[in-house]
Amino acid sequence: MNKAVVVGAGLAGSEAAWQLARRGVPVTLYEMRPQHASPAHHTGGFAELVCSNSLRGAALSTAPGLLKEELRRTGSLIMQCADACAVPAGGALAVDRQRFSELVTQAVRRHPLIDVVCERVQAVPEGRAVIIASGPLTDGALAQDITRLLGRGEPLHFYDAAAPIVSFDSIDMEKAYFASRYDKGDADYINCPMDKEQYRHFVSELAAAEEAPVHGFEDKKVFEGCMPVEVMARRGEDTLRYGPMKPVGLRDPRTGLRPYAVVQLRADNAQKTMFNMVGFQTHLRFPEQKRVFSLIPGLEKAEFLRYGVMHRNSFLRSPGLLDRFYRVIGREWLWFAGQITGVEGYIESAASGLCAGVNAARSLHGRAPVAFPPETALGALSLHISTENGDFQPMNINFGLLPPMPERIRGKRERYTALAQRALDCLETLRPLYQEDLQSENHS
């Protein structure tokens, strides 16, 4: 059998290589560290956690908890190592950062079918199964070759800004209302109205809120092309009222009056379970976003599915480029995995690596790929990166990506628990497929 090639030994690349090897496929795994340093990494270990040591919520009533359980059930190396070095963290799964990387590195390096090559890859390798998991800092010759190979304008995008996204179920529609400016369209926007006093208090708190630090590997020029709302707030009390919070043409249908200012939210998915805050690009710390944006009428109890971010992060415009198997459309030998695909976060990266590795192995075995159902977290992520979206941005796993339950369930915890149980039931039906090619694993 031909070897598979994996580029990058982060969480996605390590997981992909492991899944291929589990299925009897020899793997050449390229990792540039420690020979070549990364601006974000500090060691030469695989699957290094560069930011937090938390893999987020552990409970099945949380979307990260569900994704982690799906990964456990599908034989994830990342979850096996994370569970083995967990540290106390309340309702989250956090790990001993150094021990976690050591466990992943040892497992990958000791596998008899994985050949680790420590060198920088300058171009997409050739082969019958190639997985690019080079991470969100992919640049230089490799980035140029990816662009050349995919050949669709500028497929590798450096995003500067993404506005926060909130769950529709958490918006207080007793205070907010649907309307489009001047009644044009189909009342597609949710509008959160403010009176003068509310607006002044909001602008004051926003202007004084604490920003996130700009790290050395981030693009310090992002603010030139897309001004954060907190910067607008500092430029004058009325700046936002003449910008993203302009109330013109948005009369409240319940009063017939025009508010002093309005925050608009626009549906971010077809199911309209997620809404993004229009024009609210921000560089505030996440806790500050929660505190300040919860001052907006209707968003007092908002559940933030994604906080606003402004930093350098190279990722593919995956819809139209990748299919739901993380495979390049029209180039069935090439897969991508990790944050370069538009998934955001540690476990999401591992999940994409698992899906790419499983299906690359199946391709080499002459079998059809495994399509994880949209009701599962694994399937929902794969559909997020492969479904057409004119404003595609990286995304963490959240329940807004899963289809809603057919029946209405009162209570957020009960609703999310039902979604999780449905997901695990769907996953169980696929067990014969994703375990079909497994080899003996006594070597581990």
C-alpha positions as a Markdown table, in Angstrom:
| # | Residue | x | y | z |
|---|---|---|---|---|
| 1 | Met | 0.0 | 0.0 | 0.0 |
| 2 | Asn | 1.2 | 3.6 | -0.8 |
| 3 | Lys | 2.2 | 5.7 | 2.2 |
| 4 | Ala | 0.0 | 8.6 | 3.3 |
| 5 | Val | 1.6 | 12.0 | 4.0 |
| 6 | Val | 0.6 | 14.3 | 6.8 |
| 7 | Val | 2.1 | 17.8 | 7.1 |
| 8 | Gly | 2.1 | 19.2 | 10.6 |
| 9 | Ala | 2.1 | 17.5 | 14.0 |
| 10 | Gly | -0.3 | 19.7 | 15.9 |
| 11 | Leu | -3.5 | 18.3 | 17.3 |
| 12 | Ala | -5.1 | 17.8 | 13.8 |
| 13 | Gly | -2.0 | 16.3 | 12.2 |
| 14 | Ser | -1.1 | 14.0 | 15.1 |
| 15 | Glu | -4.7 | 12.7 | 15.2 |
| 16 | Ala | -4.8 | 12.2 | 11.4 |
| 17 | Ala | -1.6 | 10.3 | 11.4 |
| 18 | Trp | -2.8 | 8.1 | 14.3 |
| 19 | Gln | -6.1 | 7.3 | 12.6 |
| 20 | Leu | -4.3 | 6.3 | 9.4 |
| 21 | Ala | -1.8 | 4.1 | 11.2 |
| 22 | Arg | -4.6 | 2.5 | 13.2 |
| 23 | Arg | -6.0 | 1.4 | 9.9 |
| 24 | Gly | -2.8 | -0.2 | 8.6 |
| 25 | Val | -1.6 | 2.8 | 6.5 |
| 26 | Pro | 2.1 | 3.7 | 6.6 |
| 27 | Val | 2.4 | 7.5 | 7.3 |
| 28 | Thr | 5.2 | 10.0 | 6.7 |
| 29 | Leu | 4.5 | 12.8 | 9.2 |
| 30 | Tyr | 6.3 | 16.1 | 8.6 |
| 31 | Glu | 6.9 | 18.6 | 11.4 |
| 32 | Met | 9.2 | 21.6 | 11.1 |
| 33 | Arg | 9.8 | 21.9 | 14.8 |
| 34 | Pro | 12.3 | 21.9 | 16.5 |
| 35 | Gln | 14.5 | 22.7 | 13.5 |
| 36 | His | 12.3 | 25.7 | 12.6 |
| 37 | Ala | 10.6 | 27.7 | 15.3 |
| 38 | Ser | 7.0 | 29.0 | 15.2 |
| 39 | Pro | 6.0 | 32.4 | 16.6 |
| 40 | Ala | 3.3 | 30.7 | 18.7 |
| 41 | His | 5.1 | 27.5 | 19.9 |
| 42 | His | 7.7 | 27.1 | 22.6 |
| 43 | Thr | 8.7 | 23.4 | 22.4 |
| 44 | Gly | 9.3 | 20.8 | 19.7 |
| 45 | Gly | 6.6 | 18.5 | 21.1 |
| 46 | Phe | 3.6 | 17.4 | 19.1 |
| 47 | Ala | 0.1 | 18.8 | 19.9 |
| 48 | Glu | 1.5 | 21.7 | 21.9 |
| 49 | Leu | -1.3 | 23.7 | 23.5 |
| 50 | Val | -0.2 | 27.3 | 22.7 |
| 51 | Cys | -2.9 | 29.2 | 24.6 |
| 52 | Ser | -5.1 | 27.8 | 27.4 |
| 53 | Asn | -4.7 | 24.3 | 28.8 |
| 54 | Ser | -8.5 | 23.9 | 28.8 |
| 55 | Leu | -10.3 | 21.8 | 26.3 |
| 56 | Arg | -13.5 | 23.5 | 27.5 |
| 57 | Gly | -16.7 | 22.0 | 28.9 |
| 58 | Ala | -16.8 | 18.4 | 29.9 |
| 59 | Ala | -20.6 | 17.9 | 30.5 |
| 60 | Leu | -22.7 | 16.3 | 27.7 |
| 61 | Ser | -25.1 | 19.2 | 28.1 |
| 62 | Thr | -22.3 | 21.4 | 26.5 |
| 63 | Ala | -21.3 | 21.2 | 22.8 |
| 64 | Pro | -17.6 | 20.8 | 23.6 |
| 65 | Gly | -18.5 | 18.0 | 26.0 |
| 66 | Leu | -20.5 | 16.3 | 23.3 |
| 67 | Leu | -17.7 | 16.6 | 20.7 |
| 68 | Lys | -15.2 | 15.2 | 23.2 |
| 69 | Glu | -17.4 | 12.2 | 23.9 |
| 70 | Glu | -17.8 | 11.6 | 20.2 |
| 71 | Leu | -14.0 | 11.7 | 19.8 |
| 72 | Arg | -13.6 | 9.2 | 22.6 |
| 73 | Arg | -16.1 | 6.8 | 21.0 |
| 74 | Thr | -14.3 | 7.1 | 17.6 |
| 75 | Gly | -10.9 | 6.2 | 19.1 |
| 76 | Ser | -9.3 | 9.7 | 19.3 |
| 77 | Leu | -5.6 | 9.8 | 20.3 |
| 78 | Ile | -6.0 | 13.4 | 21.5 |
| 79 | Met | -8.8 | 12.5 | 23.9 |
| 80 | Gln | -7.0 | 9.4 | 25.1 |
| 81 | Cys | -4.0 | 11.5 | 26.1 |
| 82 | Ala | -6.2 | 14.4 | 27.4 |
| 83 | Asp | -8.1 | 12.1 | 29.7 |
| 84 | Ala | -4.8 | 10.5 | 31.0 |
| 85 | Cys | -3.4 | 13.8 | 32.2 |
| 86 | Ala | -6.5 | 15.8 | 33.2 |
| 87 | Val | -6.2 | 18.3 | 36.0 |
| 88 | Pro | -9.0 | 19.7 | 38.2 |
| 89 | Ala | -10.9 | 22.4 | 36.4 |
| 90 | Gly | -14.5 | 22.5 | 37.6 |
| 91 | Gly | -16.9 | 21.7 | 34.8 |
| 92 | Ala | -14.1 | 21.8 | 32.1 |
| 93 | Leu | -11.6 | 19.3 | 30.9 |
| 94 | Ala | -8.1 | 20.8 | 31.5 |
| 95 | Val | -4.8 | 19.0 | 31.1 |
| 96 | Asp | -1.2 | 19.1 | 32.3 |
| 97 | Arg | 0.0 | 21.0 | 29.2 |
| 98 | Gln | 3.5 | 19.5 | 29.1 |
| 99 | Arg | 2.4 | 15.9 | 30.0 |
| 100 | Phe | -0.3 | 16.1 | 27.3 |
| 101 | Ser | 2.2 | 17.0 | 24.6 |
| 102 | Glu | 4.6 | 14.3 | 25.8 |
| 103 | Leu | 1.9 | 11.6 | 25.7 |
| 104 | Val | 0.9 | 12.5 | 22.1 |
| 105 | Thr | 4.5 | 12.8 | 21.0 |
| 106 | Gln | 5.4 | 9.4 | 22.5 |
| 107 | Ala | 2.4 | 7.6 | 21.0 |
| 108 | Val | 3.0 | 9.0 | 17.5 |
| 109 | Arg | 6.7 | 8.5 | 17.5 |
| 110 | Arg | 6.5 | 4.9 | 18.8 |
| 111 | His | 3.9 | 3.8 | 16.3 |
| 112 | Pro | 5.7 | 1.4 | 13.9 |
| 113 | Leu | 3.7 | 2.7 | 10.9 |
| 114 | Ile | 4.5 | 6.4 | 11.5 |
| 115 | Asp | 7.8 | 7.8 | 10.2 |
| 116 | Val | 8.4 | 11.3 | 11.6 |
| 117 | Val | 10.5 | 13.7 | 9.4 |
| 118 | Cys | 11.5 | 16.9 | 11.1 |
| 119 | Glu | 11.8 | 19.4 | 8.2 |
| 120 | Arg | 9.9 | 22.3 | 6.8 |
| 121 | Val | 7.6 | 21.5 | 3.9 |
| 122 | Gln | 7.8 | 24.1 | 1.2 |
| 123 | Ala | 5.2 | 22.7 | -1.2 |
| 124 | Val | 2.2 | 20.4 | -1.1 |
| 125 | Pro | 3.7 | 16.8 | -1.3 |
| 126 | Glu | 2.6 | 14.4 | -3.9 |
| 127 | Gly | 0.9 | 11.1 | -3.1 |
| 128 | Arg | -2.2 | 9.0 | -3.1 |
| 129 | Ala | -3.3 | 10.5 | 0.3 |
| 130 | Val | -2.0 | 13.8 | 1.5 |
| 131 | Ile | -3.3 | 15.7 | 4.6 |
| 132 | Ile | -2.3 | 19.3 | 5.1 |
| 133 | Ala | -2.6 | 20.2 | 8.8 |
| 134 | Ser | -0.1 | 23.0 | 8.9 |
| 135 | Gly | -2.1 | 25.2 | 11.2 |
| 136 | Pro | -3.5 | 28.8 | 11.3 |
| 137 | Leu | 0.0 | 30.4 | 10.8 |
| 138 | Thr | 0.6 | 28.7 | 7.5 |
| 139 | Asp | 2.6 | 31.2 | 5.3 |
| 140 | Gly | 5.6 | 31.5 | 3.0 |
| 141 | Ala | 6.2 | 29.0 | 0.2 |
| 142 | Leu | 3.7 | 26.4 | 1.5 |
| 143 | Ala | 0.9 | 29.0 | 1.6 |
| 144 | Gln | 1.8 | 30.1 | -1.9 |
| 145 | Asp | 1.8 | 26.5 | -3.2 |
| 146 | Ile | -1.6 | 25.8 | -1.6 |
| 147 | Thr | -3.0 | 28.9 | -3.4 |
| 148 | Arg | -1.4 | 27.8 | -6.7 |
| 149 | Leu | -2.7 | 24.3 | -6.4 |
| 150 | Leu | -6.3 | 25.2 | -5.5 |
| 151 | Gly | -6.3 | 27.9 | -8.1 |
| 152 | Arg | -9.4 | 29.8 | -7.1 |
| 153 | Gly | -8.5 | 33.4 | -6.6 |
| 154 | Glu | -7.2 | 33.7 | -3.0 |
| 155 | Pro | -8.4 | 30.5 | -1.2 |
| 156 | Leu | -6.1 | 31.1 | 1.7 |
| 157 | His | -7.6 | 34.0 | 3.6 |
| 158 | Phe | -6.1 | 36.0 | 6.4 |
| 159 | Tyr | -9.0 | 37.2 | 8.4 |
| 160 | Asp | -8.9 | 40.4 | 10.4 |
| 161 | Ala | -12.2 | 40.5 | 12.2 |
| 162 | Ala | -15.3 | 38.5 | 13.2 |
| 163 | Ala | -18.2 | 39.8 | 15.1 |
| 164 | Pro | -19.7 | 37.9 | 18.1 |
| 165 | Ile | -22.4 | 35.3 | 17.5 |
| 166 | Val | -25.2 | 34.6 | 20.0 |
| 167 | Ser | -27.8 | 31.8 | 20.3 |
| 168 | Phe | -31.3 | 32.8 | 19.1 |
| 169 | Asp | -32.9 | 31.0 | 22.0 |
| 170 | Ser | -31.0 | 33.3 | 24.4 |
| 171 | Ile | -32.3 | 36.6 | 22.9 |
| 172 | Asp | -35.1 | 38.2 | 24.9 |
| 173 | Met | -37.6 | 38.8 | 22.1 |
| 174 | Glu | -39.9 | 40.7 | 24.6 |
| 175 | Lys | -37.3 | 43.5 | 24.3 |
| 176 | Ala | -36.0 | 42.9 | 20.7 |
| 177 | Tyr | -38.0 | 42.8 | 17.5 |
| 178 | Phe | -37.6 | 41.6 | 13.9 |
| 179 | Ala | -37.4 | 44.3 | 11.2 |
| 180 | Ser | -35.4 | 45.4 | 8.2 |
| 181 | Arg | -34.4 | 49.0 | 7.6 |
| 182 | Tyr | -37.3 | 50.9 | 6.0 |
| 183 | Asp | -39.2 | 47.6 | 5.9 |
| 184 | Lys | -37.2 | 46.4 | 3.0 |
| 185 | Gly | -36.8 | 42.6 | 2.8 |
| 186 | Asp | -38.5 | 40.2 | 5.0 |
| 187 | Ala | -37.8 | 41.6 | 8.5 |
| 188 | Asp | -34.5 | 39.6 | 8.5 |
| 189 | Tyr | -32.8 | 41.4 | 11.3 |
| 190 | Ile | -33.3 | 41.2 | 15.1 |
| 191 | Asn | -33.2 | 44.7 | 16.5 |
| 192 | Cys | -32.2 | 45.6 | 20.1 |
| 193 | Pro | -33.4 | 49.2 | 20.7 |
| 194 | Met | -31.9 | 51.6 | 23.2 |
| 195 | Asp | -33.1 | 54.9 | 24.6 |
| 196 | Lys | -30.7 | 57.8 | 25.2 |
| 197 | Glu | -29.8 | 56.8 | 28.8 |
| 198 | Gln | -29.2 | 53.1 | 27.9 |
| 199 | Tyr | -27.1 | 54.2 | 24.9 |
| 200 | Arg | -24.9 | 56.6 | 26.8 |
| 201 | His | -24.2 | 54.0 | 29.5 |
| 202 | Phe | -23.4 | 51.3 | 26.9 |
| 203 | Val | -21.0 | 53.6 | 25.1 |
| 204 | Ser | -19.3 | 54.6 | 28.3 |
| 205 | Glu | -18.7 | 51.0 | 29.4 |
| 206 | Leu | -17.6 | 50.0 | 25.9 |
| 207 | Ala | -15.1 | 52.8 | 25.6 |
| 208 | Ala | -13.5 | 51.8 | 29.0 |
| 209 | Ala | -13.5 | 48.1 | 28.5 |
| 210 | Glu | -10.3 | 46.1 | 28.5 |
| 211 | Glu | -8.9 | 45.0 | 25.2 |
| 212 | Ala | -7.1 | 41.7 | 24.5 |
| 213 | Pro | -3.3 | 41.9 | 24.0 |
| 214 | Val | -1.9 | 41.8 | 20.5 |
| 215 | His | 0.6 | 39.0 | 20.4 |
| 216 | Gly | 3.8 | 39.1 | 18.3 |
| 217 | Phe | 2.5 | 36.7 | 15.7 |
| 218 | Glu | -0.7 | 38.6 | 15.1 |
| 219 | Asp | -1.2 | 41.3 | 12.5 |
| 220 | Lys | -1.0 | 44.7 | 14.3 |
| 221 | Lys | -2.5 | 46.5 | 11.2 |
| 222 | Val | -5.9 | 44.8 | 11.5 |
| 223 | Phe | -7.4 | 48.0 | 12.9 |
| 224 | Glu | -6.6 | 50.0 | 9.8 |
| 225 | Gly | -9.1 | 48.2 | 7.7 |
| 226 | Cys | -11.8 | 47.4 | 10.2 |
| 227 | Met | -12.3 | 49.6 | 13.2 |
| 228 | Pro | -13.4 | 47.8 | 16.4 |
| 229 | Val | -16.5 | 49.1 | 18.1 |
| 230 | Glu | -14.6 | 50.0 | 21.2 |
| 231 | Val | -12.4 | 52.3 | 19.2 |
| 232 | Met | -15.5 | 53.9 | 17.6 |
| 233 | Ala | -16.9 | 54.4 | 21.1 |
| 234 | Arg | -13.8 | 56.3 | 22.1 |
| 235 | Arg | -14.0 | 58.7 | 19.1 |
| 236 | Gly | -17.2 | 60.3 | 20.3 |
| 237 | Glu | -20.5 | 59.6 | 22.0 |
| 238 | Asp | -22.4 | 59.7 | 18.7 |
| 239 | Thr | -20.0 | 57.8 | 16.5 |
| 240 | Leu | -21.8 | 54.4 | 16.9 |
| 241 | Arg | -25.2 | 56.1 | 16.4 |
| 242 | Tyr | -24.1 | 57.2 | 13.0 |
| 243 | Gly | -22.4 | 53.8 | 12.3 |
| 244 | Pro | -23.4 | 50.2 | 13.2 |
| 245 | Met | -26.0 | 51.4 | 15.7 |
| 246 | Lys | -27.8 | 53.8 | 13.4 |
| 247 | Pro | -31.6 | 53.7 | 14.2 |
| 248 | Val | -32.8 | 55.3 | 10.9 |
| 249 | Gly | -35.6 | 53.3 | 9.3 |
| 250 | Leu | -36.0 | 50.9 | 12.2 |
| 251 | Arg | -39.1 | 51.9 | 14.0 |
| 252 | Asp | -40.2 | 49.7 | 16.8 |
| 253 | Pro | -43.5 | 48.0 | 15.6 |
| 254 | Arg | -44.8 | 47.9 | 19.1 |
| 255 | Thr | -44.5 | 51.6 | 19.7 |
| 256 | Gly | -44.3 | 53.1 | 16.2 |
| 257 | Leu | -41.3 | 55.2 | 17.5 |
| 258 | Arg | -37.7 | 55.2 | 16.3 |
| 259 | Pro | -35.3 | 54.2 | 19.0 |
| 260 | Tyr | -32.3 | 56.4 | 20.0 |
| 261 | Ala | -29.9 | 53.6 | 18.8 |
| 262 | Val | -30.2 | 50.0 | 17.6 |
| 263 | Val | -28.0 | 47.0 | 17.7 |
| 264 | Gln | -28.8 | 44.7 | 14.8 |
| 265 | Leu | -28.3 | 40.9 | 14.6 |
| 266 | Arg | -28.4 | 38.9 | 11.4 |
| 267 | Ala | -29.0 | 35.2 | 11.0 |
| 268 | Asp | -25.7 | 33.3 | 10.7 |
| 269 | Asn | -27.1 | 29.9 | 9.5 |
| 270 | Ala | -30.0 | 28.6 | 7.5 |
| 271 | Gln | -31.8 | 27.3 | 10.6 |
| 272 | Lys | -31.6 | 30.8 | 12.2 |
| 273 | Thr | -30.4 | 29.3 | 15.5 |
| 274 | Met | -27.3 | 31.7 | 15.5 |
| 275 | Phe | -27.3 | 35.4 | 15.0 |
| 276 | Asn | -24.2 | 37.7 | 14.6 |
| 277 | Met | -23.9 | 41.2 | 15.9 |
| 278 | Val | -23.8 | 43.3 | 12.8 |
| 279 | Gly | -20.8 | 45.7 | 12.6 |
| 280 | Phe | -19.5 | 44.6 | 16.1 |
| 281 | Gln | -16.0 | 43.7 | 15.3 |
| 282 | Thr | -14.1 | 43.9 | 18.5 |
| 283 | His | -10.8 | 43.2 | 20.2 |
| 284 | Leu | -12.1 | 43.1 | 23.8 |
| 285 | Arg | -11.2 | 40.3 | 26.1 |
| 286 | Phe | -13.9 | 37.6 | 26.1 |
| 287 | Pro | -15.1 | 38.3 | 29.7 |
| 288 | Glu | -15.4 | 42.0 | 28.8 |
| 289 | Gln | -17.4 | 41.2 | 25.7 |
| 290 | Lys | -19.8 | 39.2 | 27.8 |
| 291 | Arg | -20.1 | 42.0 | 30.4 |
| 292 | Val | -20.5 | 44.9 | 28.1 |
| 293 | Phe | -22.6 | 43.4 | 25.3 |
| 294 | Ser | -25.0 | 42.0 | 28.0 |
| 295 | Leu | -25.9 | 45.6 | 28.7 |
| 296 | Ile | -27.7 | 45.7 | 25.3 |
| 297 | Pro | -31.5 | 45.3 | 25.8 |
| 298 | Gly | -32.5 | 41.8 | 24.8 |
| 299 | Leu | -29.0 | 40.4 | 25.2 |
| 300 | Glu | -28.9 | 40.5 | 29.0 |
| 301 | Lys | -28.8 | 36.7 | 29.1 |
| 302 | Ala | -27.2 | 36.1 | 25.7 |
| 303 | Glu | -25.3 | 32.9 | 25.1 |
| 304 | Phe | -22.3 | 33.8 | 23.1 |
| 305 | Leu | -21.5 | 30.9 | 20.7 |
| 306 | Arg | -18.5 | 32.8 | 19.4 |
| 307 | Tyr | -16.8 | 35.9 | 20.8 |
| 308 | Gly | -15.5 | 38.6 | 18.5 |
| 309 | Val | -11.9 | 38.2 | 17.4 |
| 310 | Met | -9.4 | 40.3 | 15.5 |
| 311 | His | -6.1 | 38.7 | 14.6 |
| 312 | Arg | -4.1 | 37.0 | 11.9 |
| 313 | Asn | -5.3 | 33.6 | 11.1 |
| 314 | Ser | -4.9 | 31.9 | 7.8 |
| 315 | Phe | -7.7 | 29.6 | 6.8 |
| 316 | Leu | -9.2 | 28.3 | 3.6 |
| 317 | Arg | -12.5 | 29.6 | 2.2 |
| 318 | Ser | -13.5 | 26.0 | 2.6 |
| 319 | Pro | -17.1 | 26.1 | 1.3 |
| 320 | Gly | -16.7 | 25.3 | -2.4 |
| 321 | Leu | -13.2 | 24.1 | -1.9 |
| 322 | Leu | -13.6 | 21.2 | 0.6 |
| 323 | Asp | -16.3 | 18.6 | 0.9 |
| 324 | Arg | -17.8 | 17.3 | 4.1 |
| 325 | Phe | -14.9 | 14.8 | 4.4 |
| 326 | Tyr | -12.3 | 17.7 | 4.5 |
| 327 | Arg | -11.2 | 16.6 | 1.0 |
| 328 | Val | -10.4 | 19.0 | -1.8 |
| 329 | Ile | -13.2 | 19.0 | -4.4 |
| 330 | Gly | -11.8 | 17.7 | -7.6 |
| 331 | Arg | -8.5 | 16.5 | -6.0 |
| 332 | Glu | -9.5 | 13.3 | -4.2 |
| 333 | Trp | -6.0 | 12.6 | -3.0 |
| 334 | Leu | -5.7 | 15.8 | -0.9 |
| 335 | Trp | -7.3 | 16.6 | 2.5 |
| 336 | Phe | -6.9 | 19.5 | 4.9 |
| 337 | Ala | -7.3 | 19.3 | 8.7 |
| 338 | Gly | -7.1 | 21.7 | 11.7 |
| 339 | Gln | -7.7 | 25.4 | 12.0 |
| 340 | Ile | -6.6 | 26.0 | 8.4 |
| 341 | Thr | -10.0 | 24.5 | 7.4 |
| 342 | Gly | -12.1 | 27.0 | 9.4 |
| 343 | Val | -12.7 | 25.0 | 12.6 |
| 344 | Glu | -11.7 | 26.9 | 15.7 |
| 345 | Gly | -10.3 | 25.3 | 18.9 |
| 346 | Tyr | -8.3 | 22.4 | 20.2 |
| 347 | Ile | -10.9 | 19.7 | 20.1 |
| 348 | Glu | -12.3 | 20.9 | 16.8 |
| 349 | Ser | -8.9 | 20.7 | 15.3 |
| 350 | Ala | -8.5 | 17.1 | 16.6 |
| 351 | Ala | -12.0 | 16.3 | 15.2 |
| 352 | Ser | -11.1 | 17.5 | 11.7 |
| 353 | Gly | -7.9 | 15.4 | 11.9 |
| 354 | Leu | -9.8 | 12.3 | 12.9 |
| 355 | Cys | -12.3 | 12.7 | 10.1 |
| 356 | Ala | -9.6 | 13.4 | 7.5 |
| 357 | Gly | -7.5 | 10.5 | 8.7 |
| 358 | Val | -10.3 | 8.0 | 8.8 |
| 359 | Asn | -11.5 | 8.9 | 5.3 |
| 360 | Ala | -8.0 | 9.1 | 3.8 |
| 361 | Ala | -7.4 | 5.5 | 5.1 |
| 362 | Arg | -10.8 | 4.4 | 3.6 |
| 363 | Ser | -9.8 | 5.9 | 0.3 |
| 364 | Leu | -6.6 | 4.0 | 0.2 |
| 365 | His | -8.5 | 0.8 | 1.1 |
| 366 | Gly | -10.9 | 1.4 | -1.8 |
| 367 | Arg | -13.9 | 2.2 | 0.5 |
| 368 | Ala | -16.4 | 5.0 | 0.5 |
| 369 | Pro | -15.9 | 7.8 | 3.0 |
| 370 | Val | -17.8 | 7.9 | 6.3 |
| 371 | Ala | -20.3 | 10.8 | 6.3 |
| 372 | Phe | -20.9 | 11.8 | 10.0 |
| 373 | Pro | -24.5 | 12.8 | 10.2 |
| 374 | Pro | -25.4 | 16.5 | 10.8 |
| 375 | Glu | -27.0 | 15.6 | 14.1 |
| 376 | Thr | -23.5 | 14.7 | 15.4 |
| 377 | Ala | -21.0 | 17.3 | 16.5 |
| 378 | Leu | -18.4 | 15.7 | 14.1 |
| 379 | Gly | -20.9 | 16.0 | 11.2 |
| 380 | Ala | -22.0 | 19.5 | 12.1 |
| 381 | Leu | -18.4 | 20.8 | 12.0 |
| 382 | Ser | -17.8 | 19.1 | 8.7 |
| 383 | Leu | -20.9 | 20.7 | 7.3 |
| 384 | His | -19.9 | 24.1 | 8.6 |
| 385 | Ile | -16.7 | 24.1 | 6.6 |
| 386 | Ser | -18.3 | 22.7 | 3.5 |
| 387 | Thr | -21.7 | 24.5 | 3.2 |
| 388 | Glu | -21.8 | 27.6 | 1.1 |
| 389 | Asn | -21.6 | 30.7 | 3.2 |
| 390 | Gly | -20.8 | 34.2 | 1.8 |
| 391 | Asp | -19.4 | 35.3 | 5.1 |
| 392 | Phe | -17.6 | 32.1 | 6.1 |
| 393 | Gln | -15.5 | 32.5 | 9.4 |
| 394 | Pro | -13.8 | 30.0 | 11.7 |
| 395 | Met | -16.2 | 28.5 | 14.3 |
| 396 | Asn | -16.0 | 26.5 | 17.6 |
| 397 | Ile | -18.4 | 23.7 | 18.0 |
| 398 | Asn | -21.8 | 24.8 | 19.4 |
| 399 | Phe | -25.3 | 23.5 | 19.5 |
| 400 | Gly | -26.4 | 26.2 | 17.0 |
| 401 | Leu | -24.6 | 24.1 | 14.3 |
| 402 | Leu | -26.8 | 21.1 | 15.0 |
| 403 | Pro | -30.3 | 20.7 | 13.6 |
| 404 | Pro | -32.9 | 21.5 | 16.3 |
| 405 | Met | -34.9 | 18.8 | 17.9 |
| 406 | Pro | -38.3 | 18.2 | 16.1 |
| 407 | Glu | -40.2 | 18.9 | 19.2 |
| 408 | Arg | -39.8 | 22.0 | 21.4 |
| 409 | Ile | -38.0 | 21.2 | 24.7 |
| 410 | Arg | -38.2 | 23.7 | 27.5 |
| 411 | Gly | -35.1 | 24.4 | 29.5 |
| 412 | Lys | -31.6 | 24.9 | 27.9 |
| 413 | Arg | -29.9 | 22.1 | 29.8 |
| 414 | Glu | -32.7 | 19.6 | 28.9 |
| 415 | Arg | -32.7 | 20.7 | 25.2 |
| 416 | Tyr | -28.9 | 20.4 | 24.9 |
| 417 | Thr | -28.9 | 17.0 | 26.7 |
| 418 | Ala | -31.5 | 15.8 | 24.2 |
| 419 | Leu | -29.4 | 17.0 | 21.3 |
| 420 | Ala | -26.4 | 15.2 | 22.7 |
| 421 | Gln | -28.2 | 12.0 | 23.2 |
| 422 | Arg | -29.5 | 12.1 | 19.7 |
| 423 | Ala | -26.0 | 12.7 | 18.4 |
| 424 | Leu | -24.5 | 9.8 | 20.3 |
| 425 | Asp | -27.4 | 7.5 | 19.0 |
| 426 | Cys | -26.6 | 8.6 | 15.4 |
| 427 | Leu | -22.9 | 8.0 | 16.0 |
| 428 | Glu | -23.5 | 4.5 | 17.2 |
| 429 | Thr | -25.1 | 3.5 | 13.9 |
| 430 | Leu | -21.9 | 4.4 | 12.1 |
| 431 | Arg | -19.6 | 2.3 | 14.4 |
| 432 | Pro | -19.2 | -0.6 | 11.8 |
| 433 | Leu | -18.0 | 1.9 | 9.2 |
| 434 | Tyr | -15.4 | 3.9 | 11.2 |
| 435 | Gln | -14.1 | 0.7 | 12.8 |
| 436 | Glu | -14.0 | -1.3 | 9.6 |
| 437 | Asp | -10.3 | -0.9 | 8.8 |
| 438 | Leu | -8.9 | -1.0 | 12.4 |
| 439 | Gln | -5.8 | -3.1 | 12.9 |
| 440 | Ser | -4.5 | -4.7 | 16.0 |
| 441 | Glu | -3.3 | -1.9 | 18.4 |
| 442 | Asn | -1.1 | -3.9 | 20.8 |
| 443 | His | 1.9 | -1.8 | 19.7 |
| 444 | Ser | 0.5 | 1.1 | 21.8 |
